Amino acid sequence: MTDTPPSSEKLMVALRDGRKLLGVLRSWDQFANLVLQSTVERTFVPPEAVPADHPSAAEQRGLYADIPRGVFIVRGENVMLLGEIDLDKDDDAPPGYDQADPDLVEKLAKERKEADKVKDKKKQKNLSVLGFEGESMGDIIL
């Protein structure tokens, strides 16, 4: 931690559902419940999911977008990873990614998530035939 007051650190929070939030920590409690101010949700699309007609596809680079969310309250049970952001590198794009239109990135990320869900459902069904049972099958109905 730096010499700044403890309740004004800029953090990156990775949630259990895969979302990544960046914001200024304003409050927290013993259960890791957090209040983030000036929060943005950073959404990523890996290089293999970038459309061929996009300029980043030729360079095999992914896309990302920052979607403003404002004040965000995060329940502690949803926090998977929490880290302080180096303010000197805060404005740099993530390595291997180009910033793109938030609507495009959200659309591509949603399509990829749906495709992954279908793929996982098929995989779980094939494994269940062999006697395997998934640990977290809350979303998957065979």
Beta strands, then each sheet from edge to edge (+ up, - down):
strand 1: 10-15
strand 2: 20-28
strand 3: 34-45
strand 4: 62-74
strand 5: 79-84
strand 6: 97-99
sheet 1: 5+ 1- 2+ 3- 4+ 6+
end
